[in-house]
Amino acid sequence: MAASGSSPLHSQIPVMEKLKWKPLSLTLVEYPEGDLIGQLFALVSLTPFAILAGFITLMLFRRDLHTIAFFLGIILNELVNFLLKNWFCEPRPLVRNVTYQEYGMPSSHSQFMWFFATYCALFVIIRLTHTNNHYHMEWLWKGLLLFVTNSFASCVCISRVYLQYHTWTQVFGGAIVGGTLGTIWFTLVTCVFSPFFPTIASWRISELLLIRDSSLIPNVLWFEYTNIRQEARARSRKLVSMKSQ
């Protein structure tokens, strides 16, 4: 029987105190206490994680080959960033008496956001079209979408410098690499990979996983909206007809 006043948990406390705890720097963002702008920039700098969560949601519920190809490009972009950081071996700014184990050139946040923004811009301008009479309205929402994505990418870059995680050189380097890779990957997906999407979608495994190809549809949102609306109206008329009998 254990001695009075002692417990296994109590005996483990000295051992736990000797452990060296390390924060997960992937999501840890510090900002000056009481600085509202710094707090806002800290939240903005988490945008890449929100985008990744959105991609996972889209792939699970839409299962579209183009979305999957876009996500694979993001993974490739992160791999290139890792290789470049370990090639340049440029340290982050030495501030706040913090020594970072991860290199800073190029900025992974900046590279991620400008890859995403560049790919989205090319997709919206070149790929996302539909034939209707609302030409000016179409370019209005396209311009708004491009403004939002580029604004978020710019704000994330500014936040990394403001919060002293990167220098301007590291941020600009990430933007250049991300924009270049976004352009290259969009070209590869559009010109090289897309012709194989119908074949991939016809595979047995793709049918089992409900993976589909919508690359031949100019505007997927408009297509789904019109078809779902027509189907809903048809089912509604059928339901009314059944009730009236």
C-alpha positions in Angstrom: 0.0 0.0 0.0 1.3 3.5 -0.9 2.5 5.7 1.9 0.0 8.3 3.2 0.0 11.6 1.3 1.7 10.3 -1.8 0.2 9.3 -5.1 1.6 8.2 -8.5 0.6 11.6 -10.0 2.5 13.4 -7.2 5.6 11.3 -7.8 5.6 12.2 -11.5 5.6 16.0 -11.0 9.4 16.3 -10.6 9.8 14.3 -13.7 7.4 16.5 -15.7 9.3 19.6 -14.4 12.5 18.3 -15.9 10.9 18.0 -19.4 11.8 20.6 -22.0 8.6 21.9 -23.5 8.7 23.2 -27.1 5.9 25.2 -28.8 4.5 24.2 -32.2 5.9 27.1 -34.2 3.6 26.1 -37.2 0.6 27.9 -35.7 2.2 29.9 -32.9 2.0 33.7 -33.7 3.2 36.3 -31.2 2.3 40.0 -31.3 3.0 42.9 -29.0 0.8 43.1 -26.0 -1.9 45.8 -26.3 -1.1 46.3 -30.1 -4.5 46.0 -31.9 -2.8 46.2 -35.3 -0.4 43.5 -34.3 -3.2 41.3 -33.1 -5.1 41.8 -36.4 -1.9 40.9 -38.3 -1.5 37.8 -36.2 -5.0 36.7 -37.2 -4.3 37.5 -40.8 -1.1 35.5 -40.8 -3.2 32.4 -40.1 -5.0 32.7 -43.5 -2.9 29.9 -45.1 -4.3 27.4 -42.5 -7.9 28.6 -43.2 -7.2 28.0 -46.9 -5.8 24.5 -46.3 -8.9 23.7 -44.2 -11.1 24.9 -47.1 -9.2 22.8 -49.6 -9.7 19.7 -47.5 -13.4 20.5 -47.2 -13.7 21.0 -51.0 -11.9 17.8 -51.8 -14.1 15.8 -49.4 -17.5 17.2 -50.6 -16.8 18.1 -54.3 -14.2 15.5 -55.2 -13.3 17.4 -58.4 -10.0 16.5 -60.1 -9.1 20.2 -60.7 -9.4 20.9 -57.0 -7.2 18.0 -56.2 -4.7 19.1 -58.8 -4.7 22.6 -57.3 -4.1 21.1 -53.8 -1.2 19.0 -55.1 0.3 22.2 -56.5 0.2 23.7 -53.0 1.9 20.7 -51.6 4.6 20.9 -54.3 5.0 24.6 -53.5 5.6 23.9 -49.8 8.2 21.3 -50.8 10.0 23.8 -52.9 9.9 26.3 -50.1 11.5 23.8 -47.7 14.3 23.0 -50.2 15.0 26.7 -50.9 15.1 27.5 -47.2 17.7 24.8 -46.6 19.6 25.9 -49.6 19.9 29.6 -48.7 20.1 28.9 -45.0 19.3 32.6 -44.2 18.3 33.1 -40.6 15.2 35.0 -39.6 15.5 38.5 -37.9 17.1 38.3 -34.5 14.5 40.1 -32.4 12.7 39.5 -29.1 15.7 37.3 -27.9 14.2 34.5 -29.9 16.3 32.1 -31.9 14.4 30.3 -34.7 15.3 26.8 -35.8 13.6 27.3 -39.2 15.3 29.4 -41.8 13.6 32.5 -43.2 14.4 32.8 -46.9 12.0 32.6 -48.6 9.0 33.3 -46.4 6.7 30.2 -46.5 3.6 32.3 -45.7 4.4 34.7 -48.5 5.2 32.0 -51.0 2.0 30.1 -50.1 -0.3 33.1 -50.4 1.1 34.3 -53.7 1.0 30.8 -55.2 -2.7 30.7 -54.2 -3.4 34.3 -55.3 -1.7 33.8 -58.7 -3.4 30.5 -59.4 -6.8 32.0 -58.5 -6.2 35.0 -60.7 -5.4 32.9 -63.7 -8.2 30.5 -63.0 -10.8 33.4 -62.7 -9.6 35.2 -65.8 -9.0 32.3 -68.1 -11.0 29.4 -66.8 -14.0 30.7 -65.0 -16.3 32.0 -67.8 -19.9 31.4 -68.8 -21.9 32.7 -71.8 -24.6 35.1 -70.7 -25.5 38.8 -71.3 -24.2 40.1 -68.0 -20.7 40.9 -69.2 -20.1 43.9 -67.0 -21.5 42.1 -63.9 -19.2 39.1 -64.6 -16.1 41.3 -64.6 -17.3 43.2 -61.6 -17.4 40.1 -59.4 -14.2 38.8 -61.0 -12.4 42.0 -60.1 -13.8 41.9 -56.6 -12.6 38.3 -56.2 -9.1 39.2 -57.5 -9.0 42.2 -55.2 -9.8 40.1 -52.1 -7.3 37.4 -52.8 -4.5 39.8 -53.6 -5.3 42.0 -50.6 -5.1 39.0 -48.3 -1.8 37.9 -49.8 -0.4 41.4 -49.4 -1.6 41.6 -45.8 -0.1 38.3 -44.9 3.3 39.5 -46.3 3.1 42.8 -44.3 2.1 40.9 -41.2 5.2 38.7 -41.3 7.4 41.8 -41.4 5.4 43.7 -38.9 5.5 40.8 -36.4 9.3 40.5 -37.1 9.2 37.0 -38.3 10.8 37.9 -41.7 12.6 40.7 -43.5 11.2 42.4 -46.5 13.8 40.5 -48.7 12.5 37.2 -47.4 8.9 38.2 -48.0 9.6 39.5 -51.5 11.5 36.3 -52.3 8.6 34.2 -51.2 6.2 36.3 -53.3 8.3 35.9 -56.4 8.8 32.2 -56.0 5.1 31.6 -55.1 3.8 33.7 -58.1 6.2 32.0 -60.5 5.2 28.5 -59.3 1.5 29.4 -59.4 1.8 30.4 -63.0 3.8 27.3 -64.0 1.4 24.9 -62.1 -1.7 26.5 -63.6 -0.2 26.1 -67.1 0.7 22.5 -66.4 -2.8 21.7 -65.1 -4.5 23.5 -67.9 -2.4 22.3 -70.9 -0.9 19.0 -69.7 -3.0 17.4 -67.0 -6.5 18.4 -67.8 -6.7 16.3 -71.1 -6.2 13.2 -68.9 -9.0 14.1 -66.4 -11.8 12.4 -68.3 -9.8 9.2 -68.4 -8.9 9.4 -64.7 -12.6 10.1 -63.9 -13.6 7.0 -65.8 -11.4 4.7 -63.7 -13.2 2.2 -61.4 -11.5 3.6 -58.3 -12.6 7.1 -59.3 -16.2 5.9 -59.7 -16.1 4.3 -56.3 -14.7 7.4 -54.6 -17.2 9.7 -56.6 -14.3 11.6 -58.2 -15.4 13.7 -61.1 -14.1 15.9 -63.8 -15.7 19.4 -64.4 -12.8 20.9 -66.5 -15.0 21.1 -69.6 -17.7 23.1 -67.8 -16.9 26.8 -68.2 -18.4 27.9 -64.9 -19.1 25.1 -62.4 -20.9 27.4 -59.9 -23.3 28.6 -62.6 -23.8 25.1 -64.0 -24.6 23.6 -60.6 -26.9 26.5 -59.7 -29.0 26.3 -62.8 -29.2 22.5 -62.8 -30.0 22.2 -59.1 -32.7 25.0 -59.5 -34.2 23.1 -62.5 -34.2 19.8 -60.6 -35.7 21.4 -57.5 -38.5 23.0 -59.5 -39.2 19.7 -61.3 -39.4 17.7 -58.1 -41.6 20.4 -56.5 -44.1 20.2 -59.4 -44.0 16.4 -59.2 -44.7 16.6 -55.4 -47.6 19.0 -55.9 -49.0 16.8 -58.6 -48.9 13.7 -56.3 -50.6 15.6 -53.5 -53.4 16.7 -55.8 -54.3 13.2 -56.9 
